[in-house]
Amino acid sequence: MIRSILVSLFLATPSMAQEIVDCDWQARADAIYEPWEEFSRTYANGDVRIALLDTIEPAAGSFHLLVLSPPFDELGGRQCQTIGLSGGAGFSGIGFEELAADYDPAIGLMFGVQVQYYDGELGDFISGDLLFSLNQSTGLIEAFLE
């Protein structure tokens, strides 16, 4: 069921820009939302970790997702990426408790989670579905916001 929903949503056109960037200031250890054991999950036999980050500022966009995943570097470390909105802003909320995951051999690991973000043009907060996929072989992460 989740797979069919995620696959169909991945085929939809994204409505707002989001970005995946190498770990930077957003990925500080003190930004991992607590309690850590509730806001961090592993997949693919522990090779992939998704965690909720709260950078506190900007207040209307302080939440990001941390993605630690293959491919591994020459020292055995995973790549480190964060997912947020364009321009370094994050989301105003992420329903991490409801993070859904599935796997499709044609796409890779697929994730879906509800997010909230501030829309400056409307002057209001909007809810949407953040969908992202991870190809563990290449490290490619693609994200779509519905």
Phi, psi and omega in degrees: 000307180300319181302313182295322178294312182295315180299316180295322179290328178295334180277349180283163179274131179292150183254345181213150182286136172226164182219151175246124183228157174300149181305133180218219183300332181294333189265021177299148180300326181285355177268351178293124184295139183254153000285137186306319184294340179266339185242032176213134180225152176244153180219170176054054179056034177088356180287335182244132175232133174244131179224150177272132178245141173231108182273002179071313178240148353290143187303325182276000181202054186261355184262134178225165171250136175262133178234114173254124187202164170298161010282156179274145177277183184296342178261000179093005179279151178272160171290152181233119181228153171238151178242127177208199176269168181296152179081013178086354177285157176251198178265158177278345176193150176222125179279063187304327181301335182257014179305123179253143180223148176204175180226135174228124183302332180281338184246319185112203175291137180235139181229149175218137180206145177279138179230162171236148179209158181270127177257107183297327180293322179272341183066035184209165176271139183238144173259146178202175178253123174266123178242134176216151180237156180225123172262108184292335180289316183261339185085000182293127174243128177240138181231146180224139178241120181258000000 
